[in-house]
Amino acid sequence: MLLNLQVINCTFITRLNRFVGLVEVNGELKKALITNTGRLEEFMVKGKRAFCIPKQGGKTDFVLIGFLEKDGKGAVIDTRTQARAFERAVELGLIRWLKGCRIKRREVKVGNSRLDYL
């Protein structure tokens, strides 16, 4: 569940490739999975404050979930966290124009397209 995540403060260092970034956590350099394959150049700046969650297994220790902006606001970049937050918001009726709706299925094929939700 989204609310049970152990969020770790970190500092972004660099993007090693499309899926892996280097972050500093408690003075140590660690690899973090990046689930968002977009360029995200406005966020992925060396020294920028970021947020990760611990990850079990694989080649990375963390998942990079977001960045802190100068205005004190945050930007969630992790596609899985974005999806869970959207699903929970729909479930709780927090999105006014979707009140009374529910998610029937994820990743629905419609013709040659794929919709995130039905």
C-alpha positions as CSV (number, residue, x, y, z in Angstrom):
1,M,0.0,0.0,0.0
2,L,1.2,3.5,-0.9
3,L,1.1,4.8,2.7
4,N,3.4,2.1,4.1
5,L,6.4,3.0,2.0
6,Q,9.7,3.7,3.8
7,V,10.8,6.9,2.0
8,I,14.5,7.7,2.2
9,N,16.0,11.1,1.6
10,C,18.8,11.0,-0.9
11,T,20.8,13.2,-3.3
12,F,20.7,12.6,-7.0
13,I,24.1,12.2,-8.6
14,T,23.7,11.0,-12.2
15,R,21.7,8.8,-14.5
16,L,23.8,5.8,-15.5
17,N,21.4,4.6,-18.1
18,R,17.7,4.6,-19.0
19,F,16.7,2.5,-15.9
20,V,19.4,3.2,-13.3
21,G,20.5,6.3,-11.5
22,L,23.2,6.9,-8.9
23,V,22.1,8.5,-5.6
24,E,23.8,9.3,-2.4
25,V,22.2,7.9,0.7
26,N,23.7,8.6,4.1
27,G,27.0,9.4,2.5
28,E,27.1,6.3,0.4
29,L,26.7,6.0,-3.4
30,K,23.9,3.6,-4.3
31,K,22.1,2.5,-7.5
32,A,18.5,3.3,-7.8
33,L,15.9,1.9,-10.3
34,I,14.3,4.5,-12.5
35,T,10.9,3.3,-13.7
36,N,10.2,6.4,-15.8
37,T,12.1,6.2,-19.1
38,G,11.4,9.8,-19.9
39,R,14.3,12.3,-20.1
40,L,13.3,14.1,-16.9
41,E,16.2,16.5,-17.5
42,E,14.6,19.2,-15.3
43,F,14.7,16.8,-12.3
44,M,17.8,14.7,-12.9
45,V,20.3,17.4,-11.9
46,K,23.4,16.5,-9.9
47,G,23.0,17.5,-6.3
48,K,19.2,17.7,-6.4
49,R,17.3,16.4,-3.3
50,A,15.4,13.2,-4.1
51,F,13.4,10.5,-2.5
52,C,13.9,6.7,-2.8
53,I,12.3,3.6,-1.4
54,P,14.3,0.5,-0.5
55,K,14.2,-2.4,-3.0
56,Q,14.7,-6.1,-2.5
57,G,16.8,-8.0,-5.1
58,G,18.1,-7.1,-8.5
59,K,20.9,-4.9,-9.4
60,T,19.7,-1.8,-7.5
61,D,19.2,-1.0,-3.8
62,F,16.4,1.6,-4.2
63,V,13.7,2.8,-6.4
64,L,13.9,6.5,-7.2
65,I,10.4,7.9,-6.6
66,G,10.6,11.7,-6.7
67,F,12.4,15.0,-6.4
68,L,12.0,18.0,-4.2
69,E,11.5,21.3,-6.0
70,K,12.8,24.7,-4.9
71,D,9.3,25.9,-4.0
72,G,9.0,23.0,-1.5
73,K,6.7,21.0,-3.7
74,G,7.6,17.5,-4.9
75,A,7.5,15.7,-8.2
76,V,6.7,12.0,-8.3
77,I,8.5,10.4,-11.2
78,D,8.1,6.7,-10.3
79,T,5.4,5.4,-12.7
80,R,4.3,2.6,-10.2
81,T,3.9,5.1,-7.4
82,Q,1.9,7.4,-9.7
83,A,-0.4,4.5,-10.7
84,R,-1.0,3.5,-7.0
85,A,-1.7,7.0,-6.0
86,F,-4.2,7.5,-8.9
87,E,-5.9,4.2,-8.1
88,R,-6.2,5.1,-4.4
89,A,-7.5,8.6,-5.2
90,V,-10.2,7.1,-7.5
91,E,-11.1,4.6,-4.8
92,L,-11.5,7.4,-2.2
93,G,-13.4,9.6,-4.5
94,L,-10.8,12.4,-4.4
95,I,-10.9,13.2,-8.1
96,R,-14.1,15.2,-8.5
97,W,-14.8,14.4,-12.1
98,L,-14.3,10.6,-11.4
99,K,-16.5,10.5,-8.3
100,G,-18.7,7.4,-8.4
101,C,-16.4,5.7,-10.9
102,R,-14.3,2.6,-10.2
103,I,-11.4,1.0,-12.0
104,K,-12.5,-2.2,-13.7
105,R,-9.2,-3.2,-15.3
106,R,-5.7,-2.0,-16.0
107,E,-3.9,-1.8,-19.4
108,V,-6.9,-2.4,-21.6
109,K,-6.4,-2.9,-25.3
110,V,-8.7,-0.9,-27.5
111,G,-8.1,-1.3,-31.2
112,N,-4.4,-0.6,-31.8
113,S,-4.1,1.4,-28.6
114,R,-3.7,0.6,-24.9
115,L,-5.5,2.5,-22.2
116,D,-4.1,2.7,-18.7
117,Y,-7.5,2.0,-17.1
118,L,-11.1,0.9,-17.9
